[in-house]
Amino acid sequence: MGEIYSVLFDKIISGEYPAGTRLKQEDIAREFKISRTPIRVVLQQLDQDGLIHLSPNKGAKVLPFTADEIEEIFEIRKSLELLCLDISAPALSMHKLLGLKKELLENIEIEEVEKLADMDARFHSYIIDSSGKKRLISMLNQLFRLLQKFRSLGYLKKDTKEQAIMEHIEIIDALCMRDTANAKVLMKKHIENSKIIALSQLFQTR
């Protein structure tokens, strides 16, 4: 059932199943070639996770992200990622950090959103994974999956793209100086700015 949950989760988060889509147990059971019973359990889990709404008479419907939910996810991410940064900062490789900085500076003018989003992901993943805390890493990875559709927004416009890159560079500089306190202040500001961009995009689509 875990595989089925992951497939449906990814389709919802990626937008393949947009908000309002009806998910029918019989169609999903047919797709995975299994009975409807395990599908029912998976849909109940997605309902508990707030991705769909199960109705006794109307089945399952994909839910949109609300502004409150996006804010909540970013605030949880901020708390957990700052904890990761506090743990991992002393062990971060200066060579690796300077390599990331060099790559960011070399690509500050490009307009390839996917490449920029990939660099963003690798920067944050390096800090998170370096904490070595499996549960913490798993929780943050789940949050990043929920925020997947918003991850590239900061790179769509020139001003926000350059701002995001410079924020990463400032954090790297603080980490190279082993100034964890300043790095945490800068990371907090960076995540809060990302939240503002995500919320702005949500309001523009309504």
N, C-alpha and C positions, 0 to 999 in steps of 0.2 A: 504493500500500500504506500510505502514511502516514495517509491518511484512514481506512482500515479499522482501523489500529492505534488511532487516536484515539477512534473510536467504541467499540471494545471496551474500551479503557482506561477511558473515562468510565463505561461500564456497570458495570464491575467496581468502580471507586472509589465510585460513587454507591450501590452496593448493588443495582442492578437485576439484576446477576448476583451473588448472595450466595456466600459461601464454600461450597464443595462442589458448585457448579453444574458440570455437564458441558457442555463446549463441543464441538459436533460440527462437523467441517470441512464436511460436506455441507450442514448447516443454514445455516452462515454464508455459504458459497459461494452458496447459493440466495438468501439475503437480499440479498447485494450483486451478484448476477447475474454472477458471474465464476467462473473455474475454481477447483479446490481447491488448485492449486499456490501461488498468492500467499497464500492463507489459511494454508497450512502455514508459510510464511515468517513471517507475522505472529504466529502462535501460538508459533513458536520464539523470536521477539523478546520476547513477553510472558513466556515461560518464563525467558528470560535475565534479565528485569527482576524476577523473583520474584513475579509476579502470578498465574501459573498453574503447574501441574505437568503436563508432557507425559509420558505413559507409552506405550510402544510398543503395548501391548495394550488400554489403557483410554481412550486419547485424552487430552483436556485437562480439567483440573479446576481451578476457581478456588480459590486458597489464601487462608486468613485471614491477617490481620496478626498476628505474634507480638509479645510484649512487647519482645523484643530488637530486632526490626525497627523498632518504633515509637521506641524509645530511640535507635537508630542514626540514624533520619531526623531526629529532633529535634536530636541533637547536631551533625549535619552542617549542618542549618538554622541552628543557633546560630552556628557558626563563620563560615558564609558571610554571614549577615545582619549580624553584628558587623563584618565586613569592609566590607560595603556602607555601614553606618552611619559607619564611619571615613572612607570616601571621600566620602560625600554630605553629611555634617554641615555643613561650611563653606558649602555652596551652597544649603542649604535655606532657603526663603522664610519669614521670620517671619510674614508676613501669612497664608500658607497654613497654617503650624503653628497660629497662633492661631485660624484658622477651624476647623481640626479640633478643637481644644480646646473651642471654643464649642459645636460640634455634640455632642461627647461629654458635656459638662455638661448640655446641654438634654435629652439622652436617657437620663440615668442612671437614671431611674425607670421607663422603659418596659419592657415584657415581650416585645416583638417580636424574637424571637431572630434572624430573618433580617436585620432592619435592623441589629441590633447586630453581627452577623457581617460584614455589608457594610461598616460603619464600620471594623471591625477590619482587613478586607482592604484598604481604601483607605489606612488609616494606614501599614500595612507596605509596601504597594505604592509609596506616595509616596517613602518612604525608599530602597527598593530601586531603583526606576526612576531616581531622582535620581543614582545612582552613575554612570549612563551606560555601564556595563560590560555589553555585550550577553551575553557568555557567562555571566557571574555572574547576571545577571537571568534568563536562560533556565534555569539550574540551579536557582535558587530557586523559580521558577514551577513547575517539575516537582515539587519537594519539596512545595510547597503543594498541588498537585493530589493527591499521594499522601496528604496529611493532610486532604484536603477533608472527609471524614466526621467528623473530630474538631474541626473549626474552630468549630462553634457550641456545643460542650460547656460552655465556660466561661460561657455566658450562660443556661444552663438554670436555675441556682439563684441566688437573690438575692445571697448572700454572694460567690460566685465572680464573678458579673456585676459587682458594684460593685468588687471587687478588680481585675479586668481593666481596667475603665475607668480607675480611679485609677492603675494602672500606666502606661497610655498617657499620661495627663495628666502624670505625673511625668517621663516621658521627654521629652514635648513641652516642659515647663518647662526641663529641662536643655538641650535643644537651642536654645531661645530665648535662654538665657544663654550660648550657645556653649561650654557645658561638655561637650565630647564625651566626655571620660573618664568622667564621671558618667553620661551618657546610655548609654554602653556597659555600665556596671555594672548600670543599671536594666533595659536591654534583655535582658541575660543572665539576670537574675532573672525577668523576665517570660516568657521562652521556657522556662525551667526549670519555672516554675509551670504553663505550658500543657502541658508534657510530663507532669507529675504528674497533671493532670486527665485527659489522654488515657489514661494507664496505669491510672488508677483505674476509668475507664469500661470498659476492656478486662477487668479483673479481675471487675467486677460482672456481666459478661455470661457468665461461665464458671462 
